[in-house]
Amino acid sequence: ASQPLPKTMKGVIIEKTGGTEVLQYKTDLAVPEPKDGQILVKNDYVGINYIDTYFRTGLYPPPSYPYMLGREAEGTIVATGPDTPHGLKTGDRIVYLSEATYAEYTAAPAAKAIKIPSGIEPTIASAALLQGLTALTLIREAYHVQKGDWVLVHAAAGGVGLWLCQLLAAVGAKTIATASTPEKLELAKKAGAEVLINYSHEDVKAKVDEVTNKQGVAAVFDGVGKATFDLSLDCLARKGTVASFGNASGAVPPLAISRLGAKNAKVLRPTLFNYIATREEFEQYTNELFDFIVKDKMDVRVHKVYDLKDVATAHEDIEGRKTTGKLLLKP
Ligand code: NDP
């Protein structure tokens, strides 16, 4: 028989936006009840993503308070709501996307949960889901990367960055990687990048011109935002695409669309959610990601596993550019 569920749990909430001091670790939060279409998950590993810091600082305003951060986790289903589609049941080991994952238990939408295949370790799956799906949808949908394309990836040793390097290598593109330290560039190289540029002191545009024979790159995947956006446009080939998908250095200021005429450039600002809004899209991309992990032997790098109560240190580390790959929380 299954264990009775506790009434209270550990979790992290905020009651206002600000620095890491607004993160409140609690031990007496109510365990949520799964509603229609939801599952209750006991989380084993909770993924940290840069977006968590945007909600903490208020760059993306939380909808109400108290607000619980977190967008993904891995764990075991311990209860289901009245109507749980997609064949999920109590006892299943899953990865999922949801809000409010910085906790022991999360009531998550079944539509964004999927069983972990037997060939993949749960820790690997937990570290892969959100950032892997982001990279995969970027190279398929934001700009469908072709074999032989030159592509520029900023912050290439970050969570999404290392995924981009590996997936781009797997599809036969040639990656130019930027990062702020030699150690980070070395990781990008191991992940498959061909050209390495330290953007804290090297001339990125000159190096891109040199390796592409002054043609520029077919696409730039830019999660850095404010600090790199103009550079990204400058490095494009004629008819190239800048996918501006994040704001690690701050939000990109408004853009005069007349600037795109110089190269007939395309600029888009994609979100993962709008590429996987339907169950069909979510399953298709997640299964494809699992296939890449198994068949192409993707190296899913975990930077560090932090205890849930040390969440402030984890936020300081990712915002302080001290991390590479995935940060996980252990509730
Ligand atoms: P990362 O692990 O990539 O961490 C951010 C990295 O950005 C740092 O390691 C750092 O690398 C670089 N960076 C450059 N300038 C700054 C700065 N001023 N402050 C802090 N970091 C800086 O994080 P994630 O992989 O979680 O996310 C990467 C980006 O992708 C984020 O912008 C995030 O919002 C975005 N994202 C967007 C999604 C979407 O749906 N649109 C989904 C998932 C992520 P370095 O030291 O090498 O410069």
Residues whose N, C-alpha, C, O or C-beta is under 5 A from the ligand:
A	BS01	NDP	I48 N49 Y50 I51 T134 A155 G158 G159 V160 G161 T178 A179 S180 K184 G223 V224 F245 G246 N247 A248 S249 P270 T271 L272 F273 I318 E319 R321 T323 G325
